Amino acid sequence: MKSTKNPKEFIKKVLKEWESIFEGIKLKYAYDKDLEYHIIEVGPESIRRNNKDYMAKELQLYMDFADAFENENILICNPSDANNMSNILFNK
């Protein structure tokens, strides 16, 4: 995927793509300023862990993000109260 210089816009573009591909997917993205982490919560677990196409897209996002934004951190996980999602940037 062609990257943009803004990691937040890059992530939102990918999540919009995922939303159009994976029926029933729930996506929430926030930036934790204290930890300096981009956090993406993905549900339901049936998509996140049982869909090979999704798993390939998730891996591709990790690789593309690391290549484009080597000084940024990203976490993709299931929804959790442990995540600081107070700065929501995408919620579908």
mmCIF file as gemmi writes it, N, C-alpha and C atoms, coordinates in Angstrom:
data_model
loop_
_atom_site.group_PDB
_atom_site.id
_atom_site.type_symbol
_atom_site.label_atom_id
_atom_site.label_alt_id
_atom_site.label_comp_id
_atom_site.label_asym_id
_atom_site.label_entity_id
_atom_site.label_seq_id
_atom_site.pdbx_PDB_ins_code
_atom_site.Cartn_x
_atom_site.Cartn_y
_atom_site.Cartn_z
_atom_site.occupancy
_atom_site.B_iso_or_equiv
_atom_site.pdbx_formal_charge
_atom_site.auth_seq_id
_atom_site.auth_asym_id
_atom_site.pdbx_PDB_model_num
ATOM 1 N N . MET Axp A 1 ? 0.853 -1.173 0 1 0 ? 1 A 1
ATOM 2 C CA . MET Axp A 1 ? 0 0 0 1 0 ? 1 A 1
ATOM 3 C C . MET Axp A 1 ? 0.892 1.227 0 1 0 ? 1 A 1
ATOM 4 N N . LYS Axp A 2 ? 0.568 2.181 -0.824 1 0 ? 2 A 1
ATOM 5 C CA . LYS Axp A 2 ? 1.313 3.423 -0.881 1 0 ? 2 A 1
ATOM 6 C C . LYS Axp A 2 ? 1.073 4.194 0.415 1 0 ? 2 A 1
ATOM 7 N N . SER Axp A 3 ? 2.159 4.613 1.048 1 0 ? 3 A 1
ATOM 8 C CA . SER Axp A 3 ? 1.999 5.244 2.348 1 0 ? 3 A 1
ATOM 9 C C . SER Axp A 3 ? 1.827 6.75 2.227 1 0 ? 3 A 1
ATOM 10 N N . THR Axp A 4 ? 1.211 7.284 3.222 1 0 ? 4 A 1
ATOM 11 C CA . THR Axp A 4 ? 1.118 8.72 3.404 1 0 ? 4 A 1
ATOM 12 C C . THR Axp A 4 ? 2.117 9.063 4.499 1 0 ? 4 A 1
ATOM 13 N N . LYS Axp A 5 ? 2.464 10.299 4.646 1 0 ? 5 A 1
ATOM 14 C CA . LYS Axp A 5 ? 3.441 10.675 5.668 1 0 ? 5 A 1
ATOM 15 C C . LYS Axp A 5 ? 2.824 10.758 7.059 1 0 ? 5 A 1
ATOM 16 N N . ASN Axp A 6 ? 1.527 10.65 7.151 1 0 ? 6 A 1
ATOM 17 C CA . ASN Axp A 6 ? 0.832 10.764 8.422 1 0 ? 6 A 1
ATOM 18 C C . ASN Axp A 6 ? 0.375 9.369 8.87 1 0 ? 6 A 1
ATOM 19 N N . PRO Axp A 7 ? 0.931 8.843 9.962 1 0 ? 7 A 1
ATOM 20 C CA . PRO Axp A 7 ? 0.564 7.481 10.377 1 0 ? 7 A 1
ATOM 21 C C . PRO Axp A 7 ? -0.919 7.333 10.72 1 0 ? 7 A 1
ATOM 22 N N . LYS Axp A 8 ? -1.523 8.376 11.273 1 0 ? 8 A 1
ATOM 23 C CA . LYS Axp A 8 ? -2.941 8.285 11.634 1 0 ? 8 A 1
ATOM 24 C C . LYS Axp A 8 ? -3.812 8.167 10.391 1 0 ? 8 A 1
ATOM 25 N N . GLU Axp A 9 ? -3.508 8.942 9.374 1 0 ? 9 A 1
ATOM 26 C CA . GLU Axp A 9 ? -4.269 8.857 8.121 1 0 ? 9 A 1
ATOM 27 C C . GLU Axp A 9 ? -4.026 7.526 7.421 1 0 ? 9 A 1
ATOM 28 N N . PHE Axp A 10 ? -2.805 7.044 7.498 1 0 ? 10 A 1
ATOM 29 C CA . PHE Axp A 10 ? -2.459 5.742 6.928 1 0 ? 10 A 1
ATOM 30 C C . PHE Axp A 10 ? -3.323 4.642 7.546 1 0 ? 10 A 1
ATOM 31 N N . ILE Axp A 11 ? -3.396 4.638 8.877 1 0 ? 11 A 1
ATOM 32 C CA . ILE Axp A 11 ? -4.185 3.62 9.576 1 0 ? 11 A 1
ATOM 33 C C . ILE Axp A 11 ? -5.666 3.751 9.236 1 0 ? 11 A 1
ATOM 34 N N . LYS Axp A 12 ? -6.194 4.963 9.246 1 0 ? 12 A 1
ATOM 35 C CA . LYS Axp A 12 ? -7.618 5.148 8.945 1 0 ? 12 A 1
ATOM 36 C C . LYS Axp A 12 ? -7.949 4.676 7.529 1 0 ? 12 A 1
ATOM 37 N N . LYS Axp A 13 ? -7.056 4.886 6.588 1 0 ? 13 A 1
ATOM 38 C CA . LYS Axp A 13 ? -7.273 4.413 5.214 1 0 ? 13 A 1
ATOM 39 C C . LYS Axp A 13 ? -7.36 2.88 5.18 1 0 ? 13 A 1
ATOM 40 N N . VAL Axp A 14 ? -6.471 2.22 5.892 1 0 ? 14 A 1
ATOM 41 C CA . VAL Axp A 14 ? -6.488 0.753 5.953 1 0 ? 14 A 1
ATOM 42 C C . VAL Axp A 14 ? -7.775 0.261 6.615 1 0 ? 14 A 1
ATOM 43 N N . LEU Axp A 15 ? -8.187 0.901 7.705 1 0 ? 15 A 1
ATOM 44 C CA . LEU Axp A 15 ? -9.391 0.46 8.409 1 0 ? 15 A 1
ATOM 45 C C . LEU Axp A 15 ? -10.637 0.638 7.557 1 0 ? 15 A 1
ATOM 46 N N . LYS Axp A 16 ? -10.697 1.696 6.765 1 0 ? 16 A 1
ATOM 47 C CA . LYS Axp A 16 ? -11.83 1.878 5.847 1 0 ? 16 A 1
ATOM 48 C C . LYS Axp A 16 ? -11.864 0.747 4.821 1 0 ? 16 A 1
ATOM 49 N N . GLU Axp A 17 ? -10.704 0.331 4.365 1 0 ? 17 A 1
ATOM 50 C CA . GLU Axp A 17 ? -10.616 -0.798 3.428 1 0 ? 17 A 1
ATOM 51 C C . GLU Axp A 17 ? -11.114 -2.073 4.1 1 0 ? 17 A 1
ATOM 52 N N . TRP Axp A 18 ? -10.66 -2.334 5.317 1 0 ? 18 A 1
ATOM 53 C CA . TRP Axp A 18 ? -11.082 -3.535 6.045 1 0 ? 18 A 1
ATOM 54 C C . TRP Axp A 18 ? -12.59 -3.533 6.245 1 0 ? 18 A 1
ATOM 55 N N . GLU Axp A 19 ? -13.136 -2.376 6.555 1 0 ? 19 A 1
ATOM 56 C CA . GLU Axp A 19 ? -14.574 -2.257 6.783 1 0 ? 19 A 1
ATOM 57 C C . GLU Axp A 19 ? -15.361 -2.665 5.538 1 0 ? 19 A 1
ATOM 58 N N . SER Axp A 20 ? -14.828 -2.344 4.371 1 0 ? 20 A 1
ATOM 59 C CA . SER Axp A 20 ? -15.527 -2.687 3.129 1 0 ? 20 A 1
ATOM 60 C C . SER Axp A 20 ? -15.34 -4.154 2.737 1 0 ? 20 A 1
ATOM 61 N N . ILE Axp A 21 ? -14.294 -4.781 3.24 1 0 ? 21 A 1
ATOM 62 C CA . ILE Axp A 21 ? -13.988 -6.174 2.876 1 0 ? 21 A 1
ATOM 63 C C . ILE Axp A 21 ? -14.641 -7.183 3.819 1 0 ? 21 A 1
ATOM 64 N N . PHE Axp A 22 ? -14.592 -6.917 5.126 1 0 ? 22 A 1
ATOM 65 C CA . PHE Axp A 22 ? -14.984 -7.908 6.126 1 0 ? 22 A 1
ATOM 66 C C . PHE Axp A 22 ? -16.333 -7.544 6.747 1 0 ? 22 A 1
ATOM 67 N N . GLU Axp A 23 ? -17.351 -8.241 6.305 1 0 ? 23 A 1
ATOM 68 C CA . GLU Axp A 23 ? -18.709 -7.992 6.803 1 0 ? 23 A 1
ATOM 69 C C . GLU Axp A 23 ? -18.785 -8.292 8.299 1 0 ? 23 A 1
ATOM 70 N N . GLY Axp A 24 ? -19.359 -7.364 9.049 1 0 ? 24 A 1
ATOM 71 C CA . GLY Axp A 24 ? -19.547 -7.556 10.483 1 0 ? 24 A 1
ATOM 72 C C . GLY Axp A 24 ? -18.36 -7.163 11.342 1 0 ? 24 A 1
ATOM 73 N N . ILE Axp A 25 ? -17.289 -6.665 10.731 1 0 ? 25 A 1
ATOM 74 C CA . ILE Axp A 25 ? -16.107 -6.295 11.516 1 0 ? 25 A 1
ATOM 75 C C . ILE Axp A 25 ? -16.393 -5.025 12.327 1 0 ? 25 A 1
ATOM 76 N N . LYS Axp A 26 ? -15.868 -4.998 13.525 1 0 ? 26 A 1
ATOM 77 C CA . LYS Axp A 26 ? -15.96 -3.831 14.408 1 0 ? 26 A 1
ATOM 78 C C . LYS Axp A 26 ? -14.545 -3.315 14.622 1 0 ? 26 A 1
ATOM 79 N N . LEU Axp A 27 ? -14.334 -2.041 14.33 1 0 ? 27 A 1
ATOM 80 C CA . LEU Axp A 27 ? -13.002 -1.448 14.4 1 0 ? 27 A 1
ATOM 81 C C . LEU Axp A 27 ? -13.031 -0.19 15.25 1 0 ? 27 A 1
ATOM 82 N N . LYS Axp A 28 ? -12.055 -0.084 16.112 1 0 ? 28 A 1
ATOM 83 C CA . LYS Axp A 28 ? -11.901 1.125 16.917 1 0 ? 28 A 1
ATOM 84 C C . LYS Axp A 28 ? -10.407 1.445 16.951 1 0 ? 28 A 1
ATOM 85 N N . TYR Axp A 29 ? -10.077 2.698 16.643 1 0 ? 29 A 1
ATOM 86 C CA . TYR Axp A 29 ? -8.68 3.119 16.604 1 0 ? 29 A 1
ATOM 87 C C . TYR Axp A 29 ? -8.502 4.363 17.449 1 0 ? 29 A 1
ATOM 88 N N . ALA Axp A 30 ? -7.499 4.34 18.284 1 0 ? 30 A 1
ATOM 89 C CA . ALA Axp A 30 ? -7.169 5.49 19.118 1 0 ? 30 A 1
ATOM 90 C C . ALA Axp A 30 ? -5.647 5.622 19.191 1 0 ? 30 A 1
ATOM 91 N N . TYR Axp A 31 ? -5.228 6.827 19.511 1 0 ? 31 A 1
ATOM 92 C CA . TYR Axp A 31 ? -3.805 7.058 19.734 1 0 ? 31 A 1
ATOM 93 C C . TYR Axp A 31 ? -3.602 7.354 21.214 1 0 ? 31 A 1
ATOM 94 N N . ASP Axp A 32 ? -2.815 6.525 21.876 1 0 ? 32 A 1
ATOM 95 C CA . ASP Axp A 32 ? -2.499 6.714 23.29 1 0 ? 32 A 1
ATOM 96 C C . ASP Axp A 32 ? -1.282 7.626 23.372 1 0 ? 32 A 1
ATOM 97 N N . LYS Axp A 33 ? -1.506 8.874 23.729 1 0 ? 33 A 1
ATOM 98 C CA . LYS Axp A 33 ? -0.428 9.876 23.777 1 0 ? 33 A 1
ATOM 99 C C . LYS Axp A 33 ? 0.601 9.551 24.858 1 0 ? 33 A 1
ATOM 100 N N . ASP Axp A 34 ? 0.16 8.991 25.975 1 0 ? 34 A 1
ATOM 101 C CA . ASP Axp A 34 ? 1.085 8.682 27.067 1 0 ? 34 A 1
ATOM 102 C C . ASP Axp A 34 ? 2.069 7.581 26.678 1 0 ? 34 A 1
ATOM 103 N N . LEU Axp A 35 ? 1.569 6.541 26.055 1 0 ? 35 A 1
ATOM 104 C CA . LEU Axp A 35 ? 2.421 5.419 25.649 1 0 ? 35 A 1
ATOM 105 C C . LEU Axp A 35 ? 3.004 5.603 24.25 1 0 ? 35 A 1
ATOM 106 N N . GLU Axp A 36 ? 2.478 6.584 23.517 1 0 ? 36 A 1
ATOM 107 C CA . GLU Axp A 36 ? 2.866 6.821 22.118 1 0 ? 36 A 1
ATOM 108 C C . GLU Axp A 36 ? 2.627 5.566 21.278 1 0 ? 36 A 1
ATOM 109 N N . TYR Axp A 37 ? 1.391 5.049 21.397 1 0 ? 37 A 1
ATOM 110 C CA . TYR Axp A 37 ? 0.984 3.849 20.671 1 0 ? 37 A 1
ATOM 111 C C . TYR Axp A 37 ? -0.282 4.112 19.878 1 0 ? 37 A 1
ATOM 112 N N . HIS Axp A 38 ? -0.305 3.582 18.661 1 0 ? 38 A 1
ATOM 113 C CA . HIS Axp A 38 ? -1.524 3.531 17.865 1 0 ? 38 A 1
ATOM 114 C C . HIS Axp A 38 ? -2.194 2.211 18.246 1 0 ? 38 A 1
ATOM 115 N N . ILE Axp A 39 ? -3.416 2.269 18.74 1 0 ? 39 A 1
ATOM 116 C CA . ILE Axp A 39 ? -4.119 1.073 19.206 1 0 ? 39 A 1
ATOM 117 C C . ILE Axp A 39 ? -5.339 0.831 18.325 1 0 ? 39 A 1
ATOM 118 N N . ILE Axp A 40 ? -5.416 -0.35 17.76 1 0 ? 40 A 1
ATOM 119 C CA . ILE Axp A 40 ? -6.556 -0.754 16.939 1 0 ? 40 A 1
ATOM 120 C C . ILE Axp A 40 ? -7.202 -1.953 17.61 1 0 ? 40 A 1
ATOM 121 N N . GLU Axp A 41 ? -8.447 -1.776 18.005 1 0 ? 41 A 1
ATOM 122 C CA . GLU Axp A 41 ? -9.222 -2.892 18.557 1 0 ? 41 A 1
ATOM 123 C C . GLU Axp A 41 ? -10.095 -3.459 17.439 1 0 ? 41 A 1
ATOM 124 N N . VAL Axp A 42 ? -10.052 -4.779 17.305 1 0 ? 42 A 1
ATOM 125 C CA . VAL Axp A 42 ? -10.772 -5.47 16.234 1 0 ? 42 A 1
ATOM 126 C C . VAL Axp A 42 ? -11.658 -6.556 16.83 1 0 ? 42 A 1
ATOM 127 N N . GLY Axp A 43 ? -12.882 -6.611 16.382 1 0 ? 43 A 1
ATOM 128 C CA . GLY Axp A 43 ? -13.815 -7.649 16.805 1 0 ? 43 A 1
ATOM 129 C C . GLY Axp A 43 ? -14.751 -7.955 15.652 1 0 ? 43 A 1
ATOM 130 N N . PRO Axp A 44 ? -15.507 -8.971 15.725 1 0 ? 44 A 1
ATOM 131 C CA . PRO Axp A 44 ? -15.449 -10.014 16.756 1 0 ? 44 A 1
ATOM 132 C C . PRO Axp A 44 ? -14.247 -10.933 16.543 1 0 ? 44 A 1
ATOM 133 N N . GLU Axp A 45 ? -13.96 -11.703 17.551 1 0 ? 45 A 1
ATOM 134 C CA . GLU Axp A 45 ? -12.823 -12.617 17.508 1 0 ? 45 A 1
ATOM 135 C C . GLU Axp A 45 ? -12.966 -13.632 16.372 1 0 ? 45 A 1
ATOM 136 N N . SER Axp A 46 ? -14.194 -13.941 15.963 1 0 ? 46 A 1
ATOM 137 C CA . SER Axp A 46 ? -14.392 -14.892 14.857 1 0 ? 46 A 1
ATOM 138 C C . SER Axp A 46 ? -13.787 -14.364 13.559 1 0 ? 46 A 1
ATOM 139 N N . ILE Axp A 47 ? -13.754 -13.065 13.391 1 0 ? 47 A 1
ATOM 140 C CA . ILE Axp A 47 ? -13.079 -12.488 12.213 1 0 ? 47 A 1
ATOM 141 C C . ILE Axp A 47 ? -11.586 -12.413 12.478 1 0 ? 47 A 1
ATOM 142 N N . ARG Axp A 48 ? -11.226 -11.926 13.633 1 0 ? 48 A 1
ATOM 143 C CA . ARG Axp A 48 ? -9.824 -11.661 13.933 1 0 ? 48 A 1
ATOM 144 C C . ARG Axp A 48 ? -8.965 -12.931 13.968 1 0 ? 48 A 1
ATOM 145 N N . ARG Axp A 49 ? -9.507 -14.018 14.436 1 0 ? 49 A 1
ATOM 146 C CA . ARG Axp A 49 ? -8.709 -15.241 14.591 1 0 ? 49 A 1
ATOM 147 C C . ARG Axp A 49 ? -9.11 -16.385 13.67 1 0 ? 49 A 1
ATOM 148 N N . ASN Axp A 50 ? -10.265 -16.313 13.047 1 0 ? 50 A 1
ATOM 149 C CA . ASN Axp A 50 ? -10.718 -17.445 12.237 1 0 ? 50 A 1
ATOM 150 C C . ASN Axp A 50 ? -10.823 -17.124 10.75 1 0 ? 50 A 1
ATOM 151 N N . ASN Axp A 51 ? -10.404 -15.934 10.342 1 0 ? 51 A 1
ATOM 152 C CA . ASN Axp A 51 ? -10.511 -15.537 8.947 1 0 ? 51 A 1
ATOM 153 C C . ASN Axp A 51 ? -9.098 -15.34 8.391 1 0 ? 51 A 1
ATOM 154 N N . LYS Axp A 52 ? -8.674 -16.258 7.531 1 0 ? 52 A 1
ATOM 155 C CA . LYS Axp A 52 ? -7.31 -16.206 6.999 1 0 ? 52 A 1
ATOM 156 C C . LYS Axp A 52 ? -7.061 -14.95 6.178 1 0 ? 52 A 1
ATOM 157 N N . ASP Axp A 53 ? -8.08 -14.489 5.474 1 0 ? 53 A 1
ATOM 158 C CA . ASP Axp A 53 ? -7.917 -13.253 4.695 1 0 ? 53 A 1
ATOM 159 C C . ASP Axp A 53 ? -7.678 -12.07 5.624 1 0 ? 53 A 1
ATOM 160 N N . TYR Axp A 54 ? -8.428 -12.007 6.726 1 0 ? 54 A 1
ATOM 161 C CA . TYR Axp A 54 ? -8.218 -10.932 7.698 1 0 ? 54 A 1
ATOM 162 C C . TYR Axp A 54 ? -6.813 -11.033 8.293 1 0 ? 54 A 1
ATOM 163 N N . MET Axp A 55 ? -6.419 -12.231 8.692 1 0 ? 55 A 1
ATOM 164 C CA . MET Axp A 55 ? -5.108 -12.401 9.326 1 0 ? 55 A 1
ATOM 165 C C . MET Axp A 55 ? -3.985 -11.955 8.39 1 0 ? 55 A 1
ATOM 166 N N . ALA Axp A 56 ? -4.14 -12.203 7.092 1 0 ? 56 A 1
ATOM 167 C CA . ALA Axp A 56 ? -3.142 -11.752 6.121 1 0 ? 56 A 1
ATOM 168 C C . ALA Axp A 56 ? -3.119 -10.228 6.038 1 0 ? 56 A 1
ATOM 169 N N . LYS Axp A 57 ? -4.3 -9.609 6.081 1 0 ? 57 A 1
ATOM 170 C CA . LYS Axp A 57 ? -4.38 -8.138 6.045 1 0 ? 57 A 1
ATOM 171 C C . LYS Axp A 57 ? -3.759 -7.535 7.302 1 0 ? 57 A 1
ATOM 172 N N . GLU Axp A 58 ? -3.991 -8.145 8.449 1 0 ? 58 A 1
ATOM 173 C CA . GLU Axp A 58 ? -3.411 -7.643 9.696 1 0 ? 58 A 1
ATOM 174 C C . GLU Axp A 58 ? -1.888 -7.709 9.638 1 0 ? 58 A 1
ATOM 175 N N . LEU Axp A 59 ? -1.356 -8.827 9.193 1 0 ? 59 A 1
ATOM 176 C CA . LEU Axp A 59 ? 0.088 -8.97 9.071 1 0 ? 59 A 1
ATOM 177 C C . LEU Axp A 59 ? 0.651 -7.937 8.094 1 0 ? 59 A 1
ATOM 178 N N . GLN Axp A 60 ? -0.052 -7.732 6.988 1 0 ? 60 A 1
ATOM 179 C CA . GLN Axp A 60 ? 0.397 -6.751 6 1 0 ? 60 A 1
ATOM 180 C C . GLN Axp A 60 ? 0.42 -5.341 6.588 1 0 ? 60 A 1
ATOM 181 N N . LEU Axp A 61 ? -0.583 -5.019 7.402 1 0 ? 61 A 1
ATOM 182 C CA . LEU Axp A 61 ? -0.598 -3.707 8.053 1 0 ? 61 A 1
ATOM 183 C C . LEU Axp A 61 ? 0.608 -3.558 8.975 1 0 ? 61 A 1
ATOM 184 N N . TYR Axp A 62 ? 0.899 -4.561 9.786 1 0 ? 62 A 1
ATOM 185 C CA . TYR Axp A 62 ? 2.074 -4.501 10.661 1 0 ? 62 A 1
ATOM 186 C C . TYR Axp A 62 ? 3.344 -4.227 9.844 1 0 ? 62 A 1
ATOM 187 N N . MET Axp A 63 ? 3.526 -4.973 8.767 1 0 ? 63 A 1
ATOM 188 C CA . MET Axp A 63 ? 4.738 -4.838 7.96 1 0 ? 63 A 1
ATOM 189 C C . MET Axp A 63 ? 4.805 -3.478 7.259 1 0 ? 63 A 1
ATOM 190 N N . ASP Axp A 64 ? 3.698 -3.065 6.638 1 0 ? 64 A 1
ATOM 191 C CA . ASP Axp A 64 ? 3.682 -1.78 5.933 1 0 ? 64 A 1
ATOM 192 C C . ASP Axp A 64 ? 3.888 -0.615 6.895 1 0 ? 64 A 1
ATOM 193 N N . PHE Axp A 65 ? 3.262 -0.7 8.064 1 0 ? 65 A 1
ATOM 194 C CA . PHE Axp A 65 ? 3.378 0.358 9.05 1 0 ? 65 A 1
ATOM 195 C C . PHE Axp A 65 ? 4.819 0.458 9.561 1 0 ? 65 A 1
ATOM 196 N N . ALA Axp A 66 ? 5.423 -0.672 9.858 1 0 ? 66 A 1
ATOM 197 C CA . ALA Axp A 66 ? 6.805 -0.684 10.344 1 0 ? 66 A 1
ATOM 198 C C . ALA Axp A 66 ? 7.761 -0.121 9.295 1 0 ? 66 A 1
ATOM 199 N N . ASP Axp A 67 ? 7.522 -0.437 8.034 1 0 ? 67 A 1
ATOM 200 C CA . ASP Axp A 67 ? 8.37 0.078 6.954 1 0 ? 67 A 1
ATOM 201 C C . ASP Axp A 67 ? 8.207 1.583 6.778 1 0 ? 67 A 1
ATOM 202 N N . ALA Axp A 68 ? 6.98 2.059 6.859 1 0 ? 68 A 1
ATOM 203 C CA . ALA Axp A 68 ? 6.7 3.468 6.58 1 0 ? 68 A 1
ATOM 204 C C . ALA Axp A 68 ? 6.948 4.379 7.78 1 0 ? 68 A 1
ATOM 205 N N . PHE Axp A 69 ? 6.763 3.836 8.981 1 0 ? 69 A 1
ATOM 206 C CA . PHE Axp A 69 ? 6.82 4.665 10.199 1 0 ? 69 A 1
ATOM 207 C C . PHE Axp A 69 ? 7.663 3.955 11.257 1 0 ? 69 A 1
ATOM 208 N N . GLU Axp A 70 ? 8.933 3.856 11.024 1 0 ? 70 A 1
ATOM 209 C CA . GLU Axp A 70 ? 9.792 3.048 11.889 1 0 ? 70 A 1
ATOM 210 C C . GLU Axp A 70 ? 9.892 3.565 13.323 1 0 ? 70 A 1
ATOM 211 N N . ASN Axp A 71 ? 9.564 4.807 13.571 1 0 ? 71 A 1
ATOM 212 C CA . ASN Axp A 71 ? 9.626 5.351 14.931 1 0 ? 71 A 1
ATOM 213 C C . ASN Axp A 71 ? 8.269 5.375 15.632 1 0 ? 71 A 1
ATOM 214 N N . GLU Axp A 72 ? 7.264 4.745 15.03 1 0 ? 72 A 1
ATOM 215 C CA . GLU Axp A 72 ? 5.91 4.685 15.6 1 0 ? 72 A 1
ATOM 216 C C . GLU Axp A 72 ? 5.625 3.27 16.078 1 0 ? 72 A 1
ATOM 217 N N . ASN Axp A 73 ? 4.71 3.15 17.03 1 0 ? 73 A 1
ATOM 218 C CA . ASN Axp A 73 ? 4.323 1.847 17.584 1 0 ? 73 A 1
ATOM 219 C C . ASN Axp A 73 ? 2.851 1.582 17.305 1 0 ? 73 A 1
ATOM 220 N N . ILE Axp A 74 ? 2.539 0.327 17.012 1 0 ? 74 A 1
ATOM 221 C CA . ILE Axp A 74 ? 1.156 -0.055 16.722 1 0 ? 74 A 1
ATOM 222 C C . ILE Axp A 74 ? 0.807 -1.332 17.469 1 0 ? 74 A 1
ATOM 223 N N . LEU Axp A 75 ? -0.422 -1.38 17.948 1 0 ? 75 A 1
ATOM 224 C CA . LEU Axp A 75 ? -0.956 -2.561 18.625 1 0 ? 75 A 1
ATOM 225 C C . LEU Axp A 75 ? -2.296 -2.877 17.995 1 0 ? 75 A 1
ATOM 226 N N . ILE Axp A 76 ? -2.47 -4.107 17.548 1 0 ? 76 A 1
ATOM 227 C CA . ILE Axp A 76 ? -3.751 -4.573 17.02 1 0 ? 76 A 1
ATOM 228 C C . ILE Axp A 76 ? -4.203 -5.7 17.939 1 0 ? 76 A 1
ATOM 229 N N . CYS Axp A 77 ? -5.394 -5.55 18.52 1 0 ? 77 A 1
ATOM 230 C CA . CYS Axp A 77 ? -5.823 -6.513 19.531 1 0 ? 77 A 1
ATOM 231 C C . CYS Axp A 77 ? -7.35 -6.574 19.591 1 0 ? 77 A 1
ATOM 232 N N . ASN Axp A 78 ? -7.831 -7.474 20.423 1 0 ? 78 A 1
ATOM 233 C CA . ASN Axp A 78 ? -9.266 -7.532 20.673 1 0 ? 78 A 1
ATOM 234 C C . ASN Axp A 78 ? -9.631 -6.382 21.618 1 0 ? 78 A 1
ATOM 235 N N . PRO Axp A 79 ? -10.898 -5.979 21.649 1 0 ? 79 A 1
ATOM 236 C CA . PRO Axp A 79 ? -11.303 -4.91 22.563 1 0 ? 79 A 1
ATOM 237 C C . PRO Axp A 79 ? -10.962 -5.264 24.012 1 0 ? 79 A 1
ATOM 238 N N . SER Axp A 80 ? -10.418 -4.279 24.731 1 0 ? 80 A 1
ATOM 239 C CA . SER Axp A 80 ? -10 -4.519 26.111 1 0 ? 80 A 1
ATOM 240 C C . SER Axp A 80 ? -10.109 -3.238 26.921 1 0 ? 80 A 1
ATOM 241 N N . ASP Axp A 81 ? -10.583 -3.369 28.144 1 0 ? 81 A 1
ATOM 242 C CA . ASP Axp A 81 ? -10.636 -2.229 29.057 1 0 ? 81 A 1
ATOM 243 C C . ASP Axp A 81 ? -9.235 -1.737 29.421 1 0 ? 81 A 1
ATOM 244 N N . ALA Axp A 82 ? -8.228 -2.544 29.2 1 0 ? 82 A 1
ATOM 245 C CA . ALA Axp A 82 ? -6.852 -2.157 29.531 1 0 ? 82 A 1
ATOM 246 C C . ALA Axp A 82 ? -6.298 -1.114 28.563 1 0 ? 82 A 1
ATOM 247 N N . ASN Axp A 83 ? -6.889 -1.029 27.364 1 0 ? 83 A 1
ATOM 248 C CA . ASN Axp A 83 ? -6.422 -0.062 26.378 1 0 ? 83 A 1
ATOM 249 C C . ASN Axp A 83 ? -6.964 1.33 26.668 1 0 ? 83 A 1
ATOM 250 N N . ASN Axp A 84 ? -6.125 2.332 26.494 1 0 ? 84 A 1
ATOM 251 C CA . ASN Axp A 84 ? -6.567 3.715 26.611 1 0 ? 84 A 1
ATOM 252 C C . ASN Axp A 84 ? -7.148 4.137 25.264 1 0 ? 84 A 1
ATOM 253 N N . MET Axp A 85 ? -8.473 4.101 25.161 1 0 ? 85 A 1
ATOM 254 C CA . MET Axp A 85 ? -9.152 4.437 23.913 1 0 ? 85 A 1
ATOM 255 C C . MET Axp A 85 ? -9.855 5.797 24.023 1 0 ? 85 A 1
ATOM 256 N N . SER Axp A 86 ? -9.332 6.667 24.87 1 0 ? 86 A 1
ATOM 257 C CA . SER Axp A 86 ? -9.979 7.962 25.094 1 0 ? 86 A 1
ATOM 258 C C . SER Axp A 86 ? -9.815 8.926 23.925 1 0 ? 86 A 1
ATOM 259 N N . ASN Axp A 87 ? -8.82 8.707 23.086 1 0 ? 87 A 1
ATOM 260 C CA . ASN Axp A 87 ? -8.578 9.58 21.942 1 0 ? 87 A 1
ATOM 261 C C . ASN Axp A 87 ? -8.97 8.847 20.654 1 0 ? 87 A 1
ATOM 262 N N . ILE Axp A 88 ? -10.267 8.613 20.483 1 0 ? 88 A 1
ATOM 263 C CA . ILE Axp A 88 ? -10.772 7.836 19.338 1 0 ? 88 A 1
ATOM 264 C C . ILE Axp A 88 ? -10.554 8.615 18.039 1 0 ? 88 A 1
ATOM 265 N N . LEU Axp A 89 ? -9.985 7.926 17.05 1 0 ? 89 A 1
ATOM 266 C CA . LEU Axp A 89 ? -9.778 8.516 15.731 1 0 ? 89 A 1
ATOM 267 C C . LEU Axp A 89 ? -10.607 7.819 14.653 1 0 ? 89 A 1
ATOM 268 N N . PHE Axp A 90 ? -11.084 6.604 14.955 1 0 ? 90 A 1
ATOM 269 C CA . PHE Axp A 90 ? -11.892 5.828 14.01 1 0 ? 90 A 1
ATOM 270 C C . PHE Axp A 90 ? -12.718 4.859 14.827 1 0 ? 90 A 1
ATOM 271 N N . ASN Axp A 91 ? -14.013 4.784 14.527 1 0 ? 91 A 1
ATOM 272 C CA . ASN Axp A 91 ? -14.895 3.887 15.281 1 0 ? 91 A 1
ATOM 273 C C . ASN Axp A 91 ? -16.024 3.446 14.367 1 0 ? 91 A 1
ATOM 274 N N . LYS Axp A 92 ? -15.965 2.229 13.885 1 0 ? 92 A 1
ATOM 275 C CA . LYS Axp A 92 ? -16.99 1.677 12.987 1 0 ? 92 A 1
ATOM 276 C C . LYS Axp A 92 ? -17.376 0.296 13.441 1 0 ? 92 A 1
